[in-house]
Amino acid sequence: MDLPTLRRKIPELLTKLGEDPASVALGDDAWVVHYGSATGYVAILGASEPGADPFLHVKFRVVQVPQRGREALLRTLLSLNHELGAYAAFSVDENDCVWLGAGRFCDDVEEPELLELVTQTARLADRYDGQLIETFGPELGLQ
C-alpha cells in the first residue's frame, strides 16, 4: 500500500475500532489507539527521510518497571519475547516503562495485515498488562 493510502487507512481503521475521529491523530504520521486497559499508538516511521524504507509500528504501554524486583520482571519479559517469536516484542524505555510493539515495512502491507497488526498487538498488550500486574503487583500499573 502506498503511503498516502496508508495514511488514510490507519485513521479509518482506528475509527472503526472505536477511536474518536476528531482526536485519533497524534501528528502527521502517528495515531492513538485504545484497547481494553491498553493505550498505544500506530505510527509510520521514516516516511519523511529520503531513501528510508518506511516502517509501520504499533506500540502499547504495558506496565512500569518496579525499582525492587525488576530482575524478575525483566527475565519474564525476555521469556515472553521468546514465546512471541517474531510477532511482537517487549521493550523498556528510558523512563522504565514497558512497551509491547510489533511492526513491518510499509511498502507491501495490505489492509487485512494492517487490521491484524493493530488488533493482535492491542489484544496482547491488554492481556499482558493484567497478567504482569497480577504476577508482580499493582505498583506496576501505569499512572
N, C-alpha and C positions, 0 to 999 in steps of 0.2 A: 504494500500500500504506500503510495507517495505521501510525503509529509503534509501537504495541505489537507488531504483526505483524512489522514490520521489525526491531525489537529481538530478536525470537525467531528470525527467519530468518537474520540475519547469523551468529550463532554456530553455527547448524545447518549453514550452508553452509561455514563455515571448518572445522568438524569433519569434514565430508565431504571437504574438501581436505587433510586430514591434521593439522590442529591438535589439540592435546590439549584436550578439553572442560573439563578442570579448570583450565587456565591460559590459555584464549583471551581472557577478559575482562581489559581494562586499566582499566576503570572503568564507570560507568553506560552511557555511550554510545560506548565505544571497545573495539576488539578487535585482537589481534595477528594478523599473517599472515606466513608464511614461504613463499618460493617460490625454489627453487634457492639462489643466493647472496644473494638479496634478502630483507630484513626490513622490514616496514612495518606499517601499521595501517588499519583501516576505522573510521570514526567518523561519528556523526550530529552535525553542528554546529548550534547554535542551537535545539535541541529544547526547552530549558527557558526560552527567552527569550520573553516574551509578545509576540505579534504577529509573530514572526520566521517565516520560511519555512525549516524545517529542511532541511539540505543534507547529502547523503551524500558523504563524502570518503574516497578511497582514496589513500594516500601511502606511498611507499617511499624509504628512504635508498639512495642510489646510490654516491656517491663523496665524497671530501673535496677541497675546492679547494686546490691547492698554493699556496705563497707565491710560488714562481717559476713563470712560465709560465701564470699564472692567466688572462691576457687571451685566450690561445689557447683554453683550455678554455671560458671564458665565451662566446666567439664561436661555438664548436662547439655549445654548449647552445642558443644563440639559433637557430642553423641547424636544429638538431633540433626545436626548438619549432615552427619554420616548417613543417617536413616533417610533424610530427604533427598539424598543423591544430588543430582544437578538441577533439581526443580526449583528449590528455594534455599536460602541460607540466612542464618542469624549473623548479626554483626553488632559491635558495640561502638558507639560514637565517643567523642571527646568528653561528653557530659555523663558518661556511664549509662546511657540509655541503650537498651537492647532493641534492635530493629530486625524485622524479617523482610527480606527482599527477594525479588525474582525479576528477571528481565530477558530481553532478547533484542537482536538488531532489528531495526525498523523496516529495512528495505523490502522484505517479503512477508511481513506479518499480514495475516488475513483477519477479517472481523471475528470469526469464531475463536481464533487464537487470542485475540485481544480480550474478549469476554472471559475466556478460561484463565488467562494470566491474572486478570484483576480479581475475579471471583474466587479462584482457588487460593491465591495468596491471602486474600481477605479472610477466607474461612480458616486457613491455617493460623493466621495471626490471632483471630478470635478464639480459636481452640487453645493455642499455646499460652496466651496471656493468662487465661484462667488456670490452666494446669500448673504453670510455673508459680503463680501466686499461691495456689493450694499447696504445692510442694515446699516452697521456700519461704512463705509467709507474706502477710498483707503489706509489709513495708516495701515490697517490690512494685506495688501499684503506682501508676503514673499520676502526677498531680494535674 
